[in-house]
């Protein structure tokens, strides 16, 4: 295993890069999670009013899942151009797309105004959100991973990951404030639009910060080498997607398996919980929102700690702690919620998110270290986002359907446990990547040397 020899940037520069990635991912996740919370709370009434309440919730979560379906396409498009043109340009585009779609949702007419056109328009904008988020994650974590050194890469790369709980915290906090200060009628009539329109302001702030950072030095060096080879020998590289699927297919499968428990458990704990707590447990939506709000703050705090631990003991051991832990926690999780007290609900969600953080924190460095530089954006994005179609996309939908069919939390707990077992198998098949030098074109996986010979040494186009 190679040691990290890439010279780290000055501390001030690295912190600015981390801040730019964190703020950008926070805004994008705010937009994405805001939709999930609104889907659980009001979209069933506004866009599917003619359905039974639980069926309306299912339809609402179905439009929520559509956003995940667009994420693989975003991963392919953004990954390709991110590996060809650079990380920074694509991150700016993803932020504009996500923010624009979210702002537009805040202006949408409801079913009462335009009939069936309302859910159609909602679905289209959700597709744009998913497409943008599919390209956001890979670029944000790579920008940090490729700027830092291997010794503390797990810690620094985990900071863009905190954008997820930060976005959840912001989205849930705004919704919680509105539901606490507005009547149900006012919130359903117009109050729900405020958080979506607020996205326009957040995007302006995010763009200002994101435009101020430099492109990844590792990418610039790899691009210069590729252009030199082309000039000297007339050689051109294969498309990043072709190179990834040919030489990194094993790493892609590992990444997809690793995402199953992480992705499914997160949306059960944060999105489906709003349905389960308010229907089966009989708690108010304000109580459920407050529990997710506090737990998200804890989640934000523990992610860098888990990332730092992965620098000390490795990515795989930390990931396994989270996967095994979340599987073991599922039955206590629902039992605590069924006790119908705020303290028990808070404990259930907080422990669930702490265990989720053990998987989510090392994920950024882990996936980045699996792939060679000129196919890293594509590889990390494909591995992360293709799994979301089978994992996070249907998770609230499947959980709600299981609750409707069985009237019990047991099938839902078993669903998450099955995902945890799949992730344990994937991590067991993975290689430890800690301390790899991302600047070495032959590092990234067991097939990187072959990838370098076949793709970077390429054919005349």
VENDA-V422307 format. One record per residue. N is the residue number from 1. RES is the residue in one small letter. SS is DSSP state (a for helix, b for strand, c for the rest). Layout:
n->N res->RES ss->SS
n->N res->RES ss->SS
//
This chain:
n->1 res->x ss->c
n->2 res->x ss->c
n->3 res->x ss->c
n->4 res->x ss->c
n->5 res->x ss->c
n->6 res->x ss->c
n->7 res->x ss->c
n->8 res->x ss->c
n->9 res->x ss->c
n->10 res->x ss->c
n->11 res->x ss->a
n->12 res->x ss->a
n->13 res->x ss->a
n->14 res->x ss->a
n->15 res->x ss->a
n->16 res->x ss->a
n->17 res->x ss->a
n->18 res->x ss->a
n->19 res->x ss->a
n->20 res->x ss->a
n->21 res->x ss->a
n->22 res->x ss->a
n->23 res->x ss->a
n->24 res->x ss->a
n->25 res->x ss->a
n->26 res->x ss->a
n->27 res->x ss->a
n->28 res->x ss->a
n->29 res->x ss->a
n->30 res->x ss->a
n->31 res->x ss->a
n->32 res->x ss->a
n->33 res->x ss->a
n->34 res->x ss->a
n->35 res->x ss->a
n->36 res->x ss->a
n->37 res->x ss->a
n->38 res->x ss->a
n->39 res->x ss->a
n->40 res->x ss->a
n->41 res->x ss->a
n->42 res->x ss->c
n->43 res->x ss->a
n->44 res->x ss->a
n->45 res->x ss->a
n->46 res->x ss->a
n->47 res->x ss->a
n->48 res->x ss->c
n->49 res->x ss->c
n->50 res->x ss->c
n->51 res->x ss->c
n->52 res->x ss->c
n->53 res->x ss->a
n->54 res->x ss->a
n->55 res->x ss->a
n->56 res->x ss->a
n->57 res->x ss->a
n->58 res->x ss->a
n->59 res->x ss->a
n->60 res->x ss->a
n->61 res->x ss->a
n->62 res->x ss->a
n->63 res->x ss->a
n->64 res->x ss->a
n->65 res->x ss->a
n->66 res->x ss->a
n->67 res->x ss->a
n->68 res->x ss->a
n->69 res->x ss->a
n->70 res->x ss->c
n->71 res->x ss->a
n->72 res->x ss->a
n->73 res->x ss->a
n->74 res->x ss->a
n->75 res->x ss->a
n->76 res->x ss->a
n->77 res->x ss->a
n->78 res->x ss->a
n->79 res->x ss->a
n->80 res->x ss->a
n->81 res->x ss->a
n->82 res->x ss->a
n->83 res->x ss->a
n->84 res->x ss->a
n->85 res->x ss->a
n->86 res->x ss->c
n->87 res->x ss->a
n->88 res->x ss->a
n->89 res->x ss->a
n->90 res->x ss->a
n->91 res->x ss->a
n->92 res->x ss->a
n->93 res->x ss->a
n->94 res->x ss->a
n->95 res->x ss->a
n->96 res->x ss->a
n->97 res->x ss->a
n->98 res->x ss->a
n->99 res->x ss->a
n->100 res->x ss->a
n->101 res->x ss->a
n->102 res->x ss->a
n->103 res->x ss->a
n->104 res->x ss->a
n->105 res->x ss->a
n->106 res->x ss->c
n->107 res->x ss->c
n->108 res->x ss->c
n->109 res->x ss->c
n->110 res->x ss->c
n->111 res->x ss->a
n->112 res->x ss->a
n->113 res->x ss->a
n->114 res->x ss->a
n->115 res->x ss->c
n->116 res->x ss->c
n->117 res->x ss->a
n->118 res->x ss->a
n->119 res->x ss->a
n->120 res->x ss->a
n->121 res->x ss->a
n->122 res->x ss->a
n->123 res->x ss->a
n->124 res->x ss->a
n->125 res->x ss->a
n->126 res->x ss->a
n->127 res->x ss->a
n->128 res->x ss->a
n->129 res->x ss->a
n->130 res->x ss->a
n->131 res->x ss->a
n->132 res->x ss->a
n->133 res->x ss->a
n->134 res->x ss->a
n->135 res->x ss->a
n->136 res->x ss->a
n->137 res->x ss->a
n->138 res->x ss->a
n->139 res->x ss->a
n->140 res->x ss->a
n->141 res->x ss->a
n->142 res->x ss->a
n->143 res->x ss->a
n->144 res->x ss->a
n->145 res->x ss->a
n->146 res->x ss->c
n->147 res->x ss->c
n->148 res->x ss->c
n->149 res->x ss->c
n->150 res->x ss->a
n->151 res->x ss->a
n->152 res->x ss->a
n->153 res->x ss->a
n->154 res->x ss->a
n->155 res->x ss->a
n->156 res->x ss->a
n->157 res->x ss->a
n->158 res->x ss->a
n->159 res->x ss->a
n->160 res->x ss->a
n->161 res->x ss->a
n->162 res->x ss->a
n->163 res->x ss->a
n->164 res->x ss->a
n->165 res->x ss->a
n->166 res->x ss->a
n->167 res->x ss->a
n->168 res->x ss->a
n->169 res->x ss->a
n->170 res->x ss->a
n->171 res->x ss->a
n->172 res->x ss->a
n->173 res->x ss->a
n->174 res->x ss->a
n->175 res->x ss->a
n->176 res->x ss->a
n->177 res->x ss->a
n->178 res->x ss->a
n->179 res->x ss->a
n->180 res->x ss->a
n->181 res->x ss->a
n->182 res->x ss->c
n->183 res->x ss->c
n->184 res->x ss->a
n->185 res->x ss->a
n->186 res->x ss->a
n->187 res->x ss->a
n->188 res->x ss->a
n->189 res->x ss->a
n->190 res->x ss->a
n->191 res->x ss->a
n->192 res->x ss->a
n->193 res->x ss->a
n->194 res->x ss->a
n->195 res->x ss->a
n->196 res->x ss->a
n->197 res->x ss->a
n->198 res->x ss->a
n->199 res->x ss->a
n->200 res->x ss->a
n->201 res->x ss->a
n->202 res->x ss->a
n->203 res->x ss->a
n->204 res->x ss->a
n->205 res->x ss->a
n->206 res->x ss->a
n->207 res->x ss->a
n->208 res->x ss->a
n->209 res->x ss->a
n->210 res->x ss->a
n->211 res->x ss->c
n->212 res->x ss->c
n->213 res->x ss->c
n->214 res->x ss->c
n->215 res->x ss->c
n->216 res->x ss->c
n->217 res->x ss->a
n->218 res->x ss->a
n->219 res->x ss->a
n->220 res->x ss->a
n->221 res->x ss->a
n->222 res->x ss->a
n->223 res->x ss->a
n->224 res->x ss->a
n->225 res->x ss->a
n->226 res->x ss->a
n->227 res->x ss->a
n->228 res->x ss->a
n->229 res->x ss->a
n->230 res->x ss->a
n->231 res->x ss->a
n->232 res->x ss->a
n->233 res->x ss->a
n->234 res->x ss->c
n->235 res->x ss->c
n->236 res->x ss->b
n->237 res->x ss->c
n->238 res->x ss->c
n->239 res->x ss->c
n->240 res->x ss->a
n->241 res->x ss->a
n->242 res->x ss->a
n->243 res->x ss->a
n->244 res->x ss->a
n->245 res->x ss->a
n->246 res->x ss->a
n->247 res->x ss->a
n->248 res->x ss->c
n->249 res->x ss->a
n->250 res->x ss->a
n->251 res->x ss->a
n->252 res->x ss->a
n->253 res->x ss->a
n->254 res->x ss->a
n->255 res->x ss->a
n->256 res->x ss->a
n->257 res->x ss->a
n->258 res->x ss->a
n->259 res->x ss->a
n->260 res->x ss->a
n->261 res->x ss->a
n->262 res->x ss->a
n->263 res->x ss->a
n->264 res->x ss->a
n->265 res->x ss->a
n->266 res->x ss->a
n->267 res->x ss->a
n->268 res->x ss->a
n->269 res->x ss->a
n->270 res->x ss->a
n->271 res->x ss->a
n->272 res->x ss->a
n->273 res->x ss->a
n->274 res->x ss->a
n->275 res->x ss->a
n->276 res->x ss->a
n->277 res->x ss->a
n->278 res->x ss->a
n->279 res->x ss->a
n->280 res->x ss->c
n->281 res->x ss->c
n->282 res->x ss->c
n->283 res->x ss->c
n->284 res->x ss->c
n->285 res->x ss->a
n->286 res->x ss->a
n->287 res->x ss->a
n->288 res->x ss->a
n->289 res->x ss->a
n->290 res->x ss->a
n->291 res->x ss->a
n->292 res->x ss->a
n->293 res->x ss->a
n->294 res->x ss->a
n->295 res->x ss->a
n->296 res->x ss->a
n->297 res->x ss->a
n->298 res->x ss->a
n->299 res->x ss->a
n->300 res->x ss->a
n->301 res->x ss->a
n->302 res->x ss->a
n->303 res->x ss->a
n->304 res->x ss->a
n->305 res->x ss->a
n->306 res->x ss->a
n->307 res->x ss->a
n->308 res->x ss->a
n->309 res->x ss->a
n->310 res->x ss->a
n->311 res->x ss->a
n->312 res->x ss->a
n->313 res->x ss->a
n->314 res->x ss->c
n->315 res->x ss->a
n->316 res->x ss->a
n->317 res->x ss->a
n->318 res->x ss->a
n->319 res->x ss->a
n->320 res->x ss->a
n->321 res->x ss->a
n->322 res->x ss->a
n->323 res->x ss->a
n->324 res->x ss->a
n->325 res->x ss->a
n->326 res->x ss->a
n->327 res->x ss->a
n->328 res->x ss->a
n->329 res->x ss->a
n->330 res->x ss->a
n->331 res->x ss->a
n->332 res->x ss->a
n->333 res->x ss->a
n->334 res->x ss->a
n->335 res->x ss->a
n->336 res->x ss->a
n->337 res->x ss->a
n->338 res->x ss->a
n->339 res->x ss->c
n->340 res->x ss->c
n->341 res->x ss->c
n->342 res->x ss->a
n->343 res->x ss->a
n->344 res->x ss->a
n->345 res->x ss->a
n->346 res->x ss->a
n->347 res->x ss->a
n->348 res->x ss->a
n->349 res->x ss->a
n->350 res->x ss->a
n->351 res->x ss->a
n->352 res->x ss->a
n->353 res->x ss->a
n->354 res->x ss->a
n->355 res->x ss->a
n->356 res->x ss->a
n->357 res->x ss->a
n->358 res->x ss->a
n->359 res->x ss->a
n->360 res->x ss->a
n->361 res->x ss->a
n->362 res->x ss->a
n->363 res->x ss->a
n->364 res->x ss->a
n->365 res->x ss->a
n->366 res->x ss->a
n->367 res->x ss->a
n->368 res->x ss->a
n->369 res->x ss->c
n->370 res->x ss->c
n->371 res->x ss->c
n->372 res->x ss->c
n->373 res->x ss->a
n->374 res->x ss->a
n->375 res->x ss->a
n->376 res->x ss->a
n->377 res->x ss->a
n->378 res->x ss->a
n->379 res->x ss->a
n->380 res->x ss->a
n->381 res->x ss->a
n->382 res->x ss->a
n->383 res->x ss->a
n->384 res->x ss->a
n->385 res->x ss->a
n->386 res->x ss->a
n->387 res->x ss->a
n->388 res->x ss->a
n->389 res->x ss->a
n->390 res->x ss->a
n->391 res->x ss->c
n->392 res->x ss->a
n->393 res->x ss->a
n->394 res->x ss->a
n->395 res->x ss->a
n->396 res->x ss->a
n->397 res->x ss->a
n->398 res->x ss->a
n->399 res->x ss->a
n->400 res->x ss->a
n->401 res->x ss->a
n->402 res->x ss->a
n->403 res->x ss->a
n->404 res->x ss->a
n->405 res->x ss->a
n->406 res->x ss->a
n->407 res->x ss->c
n->408 res->x ss->c
n->409 res->x ss->c
n->410 res->x ss->a
n->411 res->x ss->a
n->412 res->x ss->a
n->413 res->x ss->a
n->414 res->x ss->a
n->415 res->x ss->a
n->416 res->x ss->a
n->417 res->x ss->a
n->418 res->x ss->a
n->419 res->x ss->a
n->420 res->x ss->a
n->421 res->x ss->a
n->422 res->x ss->a
n->423 res->x ss->a
n->424 res->x ss->a
n->425 res->x ss->a
n->426 res->x ss->a
n->427 res->x ss->a
n->428 res->x ss->a
n->429 res->x ss->a
n->430 res->x ss->c
n->431 res->x ss->c
n->432 res->x ss->c
n->433 res->x ss->c
n->434 res->x ss->c
n->435 res->x ss->c
n->436 res->x ss->c
n->437 res->x ss->c
n->438 res->x ss->c
n->439 res->x ss->c
n->440 res->x ss->c
n->441 res->x ss->c
n->442 res->x ss->c
n->443 res->x ss->c
n->444 res->x ss->c
n->445 res->x ss->c
n->446 res->x ss->c
n->447 res->x ss->c
n->448 res->x ss->a
n->449 res->x ss->a
n->450 res->x ss->a
n->451 res->x ss->a
n->452 res->x ss->a
n->453 res->x ss->a
n->454 res->x ss->a
n->455 res->x ss->a
n->456 res->x ss->a
n->457 res->x ss->c
n->458 res->x ss->c
n->459 res->x ss->b
n->460 res->x ss->c
n->461 res->x ss->c
//
